[in-house]
Amino acid sequence: MHIAILTFDGFNELDSIIALGLLNRIKKPDWRVTLCCPTATVTSMNGVTVMAQSMLEEAASADVVLIGSGSRTLEVSQDAALMARIRLDPTRQLIGAQCSGTYLLARLGLLGHLPACTDLTTKPWVQEAGIEVLNQAFFAEGNIATAGGCLASSYLAAWVVARTEGEDAARSVLHYVAPVGEKEEYVVRGMKNITPYL
């Protein structure tokens, strides 16, 4: 199981790192979660530089691909050579995107007729790409999911865990990271967001 989190220069740490942390709560020998980047290192919107754990081309063979957002997503979407390196197949991969990552999914032609979730800043771009934007944190149909808002990354990660390891595993992951004293309500809210789409 390889889960590739596409992470570009200008990435939003809350999208990529929260997903990385949550998904790595599954402790299985064949479970691999990577920050999947176009270059050996990428620097976040707040100046945090991380090393790539896999390269962009490896996303084509990953079982799951998540696309986070960032301050340079528009530049990424306009870079034809870079976009050509992203080869995804929703017939055999789970694919999720968050905030401006949803715009990349639209530009890649992977949303088709589906409505999608995104953040308020990216909403006009996604609408201009011909996609209906929902006023909710999470939506999925089949193997494609989208989330809106930085902290919705936990919903996207929980959806991946539920689809691959089951709902109990998703509840366990959410429970582990939830604030003390709020664990039950956090798990209930998280599962309420993803369960209709499993």
N, C-alpha and C positions, 0 to 999 in steps of 0.2 A: 504494500500500500504506500504510494507516494502522493503526498499532498503538497502541491506547489503553490506558494503564495507569491503572486507576481508583484514585484517591488521595484519601483523605478526611482530615479533621482527626484527629490521633492516629496517622497512618500510621507504619508500621515502615519506616525508611529502607532497611534491608537488602532488603526485598521490592521496593519501587518503584525505588530508585536502581540496584541491581545489575541488574535487568531492563532499565532504561533504558540503562545503560552497555553491557551486552552486546548488546542489540538494535541499538544505534547503531553497532556494528562493521560492519554491513552498509552499505557505501557505494554507494548507488544513488540516482539523482536522484529517483525516485518513492517512496523509502522514508522514511516519516515515523513517528517514535515520540514519543508525547507523554504527559506526566503529565496525566491527564484528571480534572478536579476539579469539585466542585459549586459552588465559589466561586472568586473571582479568586486567592486565596491559601489555602493550607492549612498547618497547622503540625504537625510530626511529634510522636511520643510523647516525643522528646528535645528539643523546642523549636526544631527547624530549620524555618523558614518558606520555602516555595517558591511560585513563581508558577505558576498553571495555564497549560499550553500548549494545552489544549483544554478545552472545557466538557463536562459529563456527558452532555448530550443528543447530542453528537457520537459517543458510543460506539455509538449505534444504526446509524450508517453505516460504522463502522470495519470493517476486514477481520479484525482480531484484537483481542480485548479480554482483558486480564489484570486480575485483582482481587487486590491485595495485602492484607496484614493491618494491624491497628492496635489501639491500646488503646481505641478508641471504636467498634469494629465493632458491638457490641451496640446502642449508641445509633443507629447508622446503620440497623440492621435493624429497629428499632422506629419509625423515622420514615417514616410511610406516604408523605408527599409526596416525600421524598428517594428512597425505593425506587421510586416510580412514574416517576421520571426515568430509571431504568435500564431500557432496552429492548434486549434481546439476542436473537439468533436463531441457534441452533446449526446450523441447516440451511445457513446461508451464512457464518457467522463461526467462526473458531477462538476458543474461549473457555477461558481458564485461570484458576485461582485458587490462592491459597496461604494456608495457615494459616487465620486467621479469615475470609479471603476465601472459603474453601470454604463457610463458614456462610452467607454472602450468596448464593452460588449455590444452596444448599439452600432458602433463604427465597424466592428468585426462582422456585423450582420447576424449575430447569434440570438438576438431577442425576437426577431420576426414579428409576430402579431402580439406578443406578450406585453402586458403592462409591466411596470417596473417601479422599484423604490430607489430613491437617491436622496442626496442632501439638497437643501434649498438653493445653494449656490449653483449646483450642477443642473438643477431642474430645467432651466431654459434650454441648455444644450441638448439634453435628452429629449425634450419635447421637439426641438428643431430637427432631431434625427427621426421624428415620426413616431415616438414611443409615448404612450399614455403613462404619466407619472402618478402613482398612487400616494395618497396622504396616509401612509402607514410605514412602520419600521421594517417589515419583512414580507416578502412574497416569493413563492416558488411555484413552478409548474414543471412536472417531469424532472429532468436533470438540471434545470437552470433556476437559480435563486438570486434575488437581489435584496439588498438591505440599505436603509437610509439612516444616516446619523452615525457618528463615530462609535458610540457605545453599542450600536446594533451589531458590532462585530461579534459579540457573544452569541447573538441569535444565529448568525451565519455559521459560526463554528459549531454550535449545538445542532444545527440542521445537518451538517456534515457527519457529526458523530452519530446522530440518530439514524441517518440513512445507511451508514456503514457498520455501526456496532449496536444499534438498537436504542430505543427510547430510554431504557434504564441507564445505559452508559451516558447518554446526553444529560439526564437528570443528575447523575453523579458528578459529571464535569462542572455543571453549573453550580451545584451545591458546594463543591470544593472552593470555588473562587468567590462565591457570594459573601457579602459583608456579614460578619458575625451579628447575630440578633435579627437578621433579615433573610436568612437562608431559605426558609420555606417559601416566603412570598416571592423571592427572587426566582427560585426554581419554577414556581407556578406561573409567574409572568413570562419567563423565557419559554417554557413549554407551550403556553397558550399561544404564543406568537408563531411557533413552528409546527405544532401538531396538525393543524388543518392542511398542511402542505406536504405531509410525509407520505 
